[in-house]
Amino acid sequence: MKKLSATLRRQEIGLFGVIIVLTLIFSLFNSHFLTSQNGAFILQSVAVIGIMAIGEVFVLIAGEIDLSVGSVLGLTSAMGAWLMSQGVDPWLAVVLTLVFGCVIGLIQGSIIVYGKVSSFIVTLGTLSVGRGLTEIVTGGGLPISLSPSVLVIGQGVVWGYLRWSAVIFVLVCILGQFVLSRSVFGSRVTAVGDNVEAARLGGIPAGRTRVLVFVISGCLAAVAGLVYATQSGYAEGNAGNGNELFVIAAVVIGGASLAGGRGSAVGALLGAILLGALQNAFVLLHLSPFLQQLSIGVVIIAAALFDQVRQGSFALPRWLRGRNSRASVVTPDPPDAPVPASGSSASTS
């Protein structure tokens, strides 16, 4: 627990410092960037990605990966809107949407754990299946309007410019961080990600833990789907397309390791905010959208390299290290010459 807390402080404070520095730099070019209204807008704009990123943190810490979050977002939001259009009580439809997301995660996790199939393959397949089902539910991608009573989730204002979608994002982050750092389940997730065999030998239900992280990811993807649909007022067939990249980027930037065993919900929140701040700055500064994609890619690679340096796994190639830094080759001493047995005759001339 102490080790996790210390790691959390080092990683998240450093990332928070980066966000502060970038905010000050961007505000020099556009004074509107450093305003409470713009800050609330950034938090609201990254709520969907951030909520999914917190679910992805659980999966990555457990040593797995979930590429289907964007697809699950689109499918669950479409299912919720379709239920409302069929006369189901709007808030009951919201609950059923969350349950549907959990079921998708349960199916994926069970196939991965008990079917012994790579999470990369299973979630990649689910991504495609989810897209197809979303097109079917929406009748070829046509938008489905939501009941006005649930639009408060994405459009309701709490205070000033702050909307409920941003509040939900922060609450999910707080809950996720508490589970990871203060609960038995969080300790199990970390242990499984560090070494699944050692965790199993230590009495931890490794299989069940791995399944549950996919249930959490599916549930939070459904929450993100509801937030997304209620922000616009309708569900659409292409909702969540390409969100997988931004979700994984936010998690990696936030300090999670793709090798498992390390990550935090606070880091995912800060990673999502950093991505949102970059996108917002490019819009305010009227820069090319292609530069946005380029900068996000550079940030992802830089975060991955930093993770390798932090683990001590990064090594320069020999031609960059120079001759003086090459490891010297130690030649072992030759074995002692055999001692002739007593009484043996010398060679005769």
KOLDOMAR-364020 format. One record per residue (C-alpha): residue number from 1; x, y, z. Coordinates in steps of 0.2 Angstrom, whole numbers. Layout:
  nr  east north    up
 NUM     X     Y     Z
...
END
This chain:
  nr  east north    up
   1     0     0     0
   2    14    12     4
   3    23     8   -12
   4     7    11   -22
   5     5    28   -13
   6    23    33   -16
   7    22    29   -34
   8     5    38   -36
   9    13    54   -29
  10    28    53   -40
  11    19    50   -56
  12     3    60   -54
  13    11    75   -47
  14    24    75   -62
  15     9    74   -74
  16     0    88   -65
  17    15    99   -66
  18    16    96   -85
  19    -3   101   -87
  20     0   117   -77
  21    16   122   -87
  22     6   118  -104
  23    -8   128   -97
  24     3   143   -93
  25    11   142  -111
  26    -5   141  -120
  27   -13   155  -110
  28     1   166  -117
  29    -5   164  -134
  30   -24   165  -130
  31   -30   172  -114
  32   -47   163  -115
  33   -37   146  -112
  34   -35   150   -93
  35   -53   153   -88
  36   -65   144   -77
  37   -77   142   -92
  38   -64   134  -103
  39   -58   123   -89
  40   -75   116   -86
  41   -77   114  -105
  42   -61   104  -106
  43   -67    93   -91
  44   -84    90  -100
  45   -76    86  -117
  46   -65    73  -110
  47   -78    65   -98
  48   -82    51  -111
  49   -64    46  -114
  50   -60    48   -96
  51   -73    37   -90
  52   -68    23  -102
  53   -50    26   -97
  54   -53    22   -79
  55   -61     6   -84
  56   -46     2   -95
  57   -34     5   -81
  58   -41   -10   -71
  59   -39   -20   -87
  60   -21   -15   -90
  61   -16   -16   -72
  62   -22   -34   -73
  63   -10   -37   -87
  64   -24   -37  -101
  65   -30   -25  -114
  66   -47   -20  -120
  67   -49   -13  -138
  68   -68   -14  -138
  69   -72     1  -127
  70   -77    12  -141
  71   -88    -1  -149
  72   -96    -5  -132
  73  -100    13  -130
  74  -109    14  -147
  75  -118    -2  -144
  76  -124     2  -126
  77  -130    19  -130
  78  -139    13  -145
  79  -148    -1  -135
  80  -153    12  -121
  81  -160    24  -134
  82  -169     9  -143
  83  -177     3  -126
  84  -183    21  -123
  85  -191    22  -141
  86  -200     5  -137
  87  -209    13  -122
  88  -197     7  -108
  89  -196    19   -93
  90  -181    30   -97
  91  -172    27   -80
  92  -175     8   -81
  93  -168     9   -98
  94  -152    18   -91
  95  -151     3   -78
  96  -153   -10   -91
  97  -140    -1  -102
  98  -127    -3   -88
  99  -132   -21   -85
 100  -129   -24  -104
 101  -112   -16  -103
 102  -108   -28   -88
 103  -114   -43   -98
 104  -103   -39  -113
 105   -88   -37  -101
 106   -93   -54   -93
 107   -93   -63  -109
 108   -77   -56  -115
 109   -68   -60   -99
 110   -75   -77   -98
 111   -69   -81  -116
 112   -52   -74  -112
 113   -49   -83   -95
 114   -58   -99   -97
 115   -56  -101  -116
 116   -38   -96  -114
 117   -39   -84  -129
 118   -28   -68  -130
 119   -37   -52  -124
 120   -31   -43  -139
 121   -39   -55  -151
 122   -56   -56  -141
 123   -58   -38  -138
 124   -53   -34  -156
 125   -66   -46  -162
 126   -79   -38  -150
 127   -75   -21  -158
 128   -81   -28  -175
 129   -96   -37  -168
 130  -101   -22  -158
 131  -100   -11  -173
 132  -111   -23  -183
 133  -124   -24  -169
 134  -124    -5  -167
 135  -128    -3  -186
 136  -142   -16  -184
 137  -150    -8  -168
 138  -149     9  -176
 139  -156     3  -193
 140  -141     7  -203
 141  -133    21  -192
 142  -149    32  -191
 143  -149    42  -175
 144  -162    37  -161
 145  -168    51  -150
 146  -167    49  -131
 147  -181    53  -118
 148  -179    71  -113
 149  -180    66   -94
 150  -162    58   -95
 151  -154    72  -105
 152  -149    79   -88
 153  -135    66   -87
 154  -125    75  -101
 155  -133    92  -102
 156  -138    96   -84
 157  -128   110   -76
 158  -122   108   -58
 159  -114   125   -55
 160  -109   139   -67
 161  -102   131   -82
 162   -99   114   -74
 163  -110   100   -81
 164  -116    83   -73
 165  -106    74   -86
 166   -90    81   -79
 167   -95    78   -61
 168   -99    59   -66
 169   -81    58   -73
 170   -73    65   -57
 171   -84    53   -46
 172   -80    38   -56
 173   -62    43   -54
 174   -63    44   -35
 175   -72    28   -34
 176   -60    19   -46
 177   -45    26   -36
 178   -52    20   -19
 179   -55     3   -26
 180   -38     1   -33
 181   -28     8   -18
 182   -40     4    -3
 183   -49   -12    -7
 184   -44   -31    -7
 185   -50   -32   -25
 186   -38   -18   -30
 187   -23   -27   -22
 188   -28   -43   -31
 189   -29   -34   -48
 190   -11   -27   -45
 191    -5   -44   -39
 192   -12   -53   -54
 193    -4   -40   -66
 194    13   -42   -57
 195    13   -61   -59
 196    -3   -71   -62
 197     5   -88   -57
 198    12   -81   -41
 199    -5   -73   -37
 200   -13   -90   -40
 201    -1   -99   -29
 202    -4   -86   -15
 203   -23   -90   -15
 204   -29   -76   -25
 205   -43   -81   -37
 206   -34   -75   -52
 207   -46   -80   -65
 208   -61   -72   -57
 209   -51   -56   -54
 210   -47   -55   -73
 211   -65   -58   -78
 212   -71   -44   -66
 213   -59   -31   -73
 214   -68   -34   -90
 215   -85   -32   -81
 216   -79   -15   -74
 217   -73   -10   -91
 218   -89   -15  -100
 219   -99    -6   -86
 220   -89    10   -87
 221   -90    10  -106
 222  -109     9  -105
 223  -108    24   -93
 224   -98    33  -106
 225  -111    28  -119
 226  -125    36  -109
 227  -115    52  -106
 228  -111    53  -124
 229  -129    50  -130
 230  -136    62  -117
 231  -124    76  -122
 232  -130    76  -140
 233  -148    70  -136
 234  -148    55  -147
 235  -138    39  -151
 236  -129    36  -167
 237  -121    22  -177
 238  -104    29  -177
 239  -103    33  -159
 240   -86    29  -151
 241   -77    26  -167
 242   -58    27  -165
 243   -60    31  -146
 244   -49    16  -142
 245   -34    26  -147
 246   -38    40  -135
 247   -43    29  -121
 248   -26    19  -121
 249   -17    35  -124
 250   -24    43  -108
 251   -20    28   -98
 252    -2    26  -104
 253     1    45  -102
 254    -7    43   -84
 255     7    31   -80
 256    -1    14   -82
 257    11     0   -89
 258     6   -10  -104
 259    15   -25   -95
 260     3   -24   -81
 261     5   -22   -62
 262     4    -3   -62
 263    -8    11   -65
 264   -21    23   -56
 265   -38    31   -59
 266   -31    48   -55
 267   -17    45   -68
 268   -31    41   -81
 269   -40    57   -77
 270   -25    68   -78
 271   -20    59   -95
 272   -37    62  -102
 273   -36    81   -96
 274   -19    82  -104
 275   -26    76  -121
 276   -41    87  -119
 277   -30   102  -116
 278   -20    99  -131
 279   -35    97  -142
 280   -43   113  -135
 281   -27   123  -137
 282   -25   118  -155
 283   -43   124  -158
 284   -41   141  -149
 285   -24   144  -158
 286   -32   139  -175
 287   -19   126  -179
 288   -21   112  -191
 289   -31    97  -185
 290   -18    86  -193
 291    -5    93  -180
 292   -17    88  -167
 293   -16    70  -172
 294     3    71  -174
 295     5    79  -156
 296    -6    66  -148
 297     5    52  -156
 298    21    60  -151
 299    14    61  -133
 300     9    43  -133
 301    27    37  -139
 302    35    49  -126
 303    25    42  -112
 304    29    24  -117
 305    48    28  -118
 306    47    36  -101
 307    39    21   -94
 308    53    10  -101
 309    66    22   -94
 310    57    22   -77
 311    57     3   -77
 312    76     3   -82
 313    72    -7   -98
 314    77     7  -110
 315    95     5  -117
 316   104    15  -130
 317   111     5  -145
 318   129     2  -145
 319   134    14  -158
 320   126    28  -147
 321   135    23  -131
 322   152    24  -138
 323   168    14  -136
 324   171    19  -118
 325   154    13  -112
 326   156    -4  -120
 327   156   -18  -107
 328   173   -26  -106
 329   175   -44  -111
 330   182   -55   -96
 331   192   -69  -102
 332   190   -84   -90
 333   206   -91   -83
 334   212  -107   -92
 335   209  -123   -82
 336   223  -130   -72
 337   234  -142   -81
 338   231  -160   -76
 339   243  -167   -64
 340   251  -183   -70
 341   247  -198   -59
 342   261  -204   -48
 343   271  -219   -55
 344   268  -214   -73
 345   283  -216   -84
 346   291  -202   -93
 347   291  -202  -112
 348   307  -212  -118
 349   319  -206  -130
END
